[in-house]
Amino acid sequence: MKFKAFLAMMLVAVCAWAQAPDTYPANYAKGPRFHALLYYSTTEEPAHVEMAEDAIKYFKDLTVGDGWILTTDTSLRPYLDNMDQFDIIIAVNAQPHDPAEREAFQKYMENGGGWLGFHAAAYNDRNTHWPWFNEFLGCGAFYCNSWPPQPVLLTVDVTNHPVTKNLPVKFVAPENEWYMWNPSPAENPDVEVLLSLDQSNYPLGLKDVISFGDFPIAWTNHKYRMVYLNMGHGNREFTDATQNLLVVNAFRWVVSQNPKGDPFLK
């Protein structure tokens, strides 16, 4: 009986070993997976500078463990001849204004570069004088905004996109100054709007009041490797878990679409 019991135990052990996976379910990095440039300005309005300071800390915290490399700079000039070293540019509160920087950025994006832009990084009006930038964003110029900054209810428009697939269908975003664009990116067939302001927010604002209109909050222009997020005003933008999940999802998705290959598979 003891021998039979021993054989039974050995059989169970062999079966368990046979069913064990050959590798871990995790894909552990053997070195930094990619290189990002966080581009910002220290001369914007105070609330946008606050946002940049918080963004630098937030994204630096995501590099813990040396999974990827983060460079921060207020200028693109040091990289004009080698922008392709960056898998993604995180534009937190600014866009290039210098002609040489604009030319380099356009070339970078048209050759497969990645961009995650926040709030003021996409602000443009009649004084911007950069038509290509509107083509890149997939919308018209800044049209209007609500004021003062306040939280809003957001609705996920595309629930099966990697950027939104694990978000609640509706959630409240922290206080922000919300930008509207005209024409709306929703009118562009190359644009996929991922997240919008819920119509139940109208009228929106206490000083500057928006009462109606199409109001995309997050979108991607399929002609480029990019995602734009309307959030980014003040020091509350990285205080909410759901919004942070949106940010990480968008960041990860843009990086993963690199034409050189998905660095997360390394």
Secondary structure, 3 states (H helix, E strand, C coil): CHHHHHHHHHHHHHHHHHHCCCCCCCCCCCCCCCEEEEECCCCCCHHHHHHHHHHHHHHHHCCCCCCCEEEEECCCHHHCCCHHHCCEEEECCCCCCCHHHHHHHHHHHHCCCEEEEEHHHHCCCCCCCCHHHHHHHCCCEEEEECECCEEEEEEECCCCCCCCCCCCCEEEEEEECCEEEECCHHHCCCEEEEEEECHHHCCECCCECECCCCCEEEEEECCCEEEEECCCCCCCCCCCHHHHHHHHHHHHHHHHCCCCCCHHHC
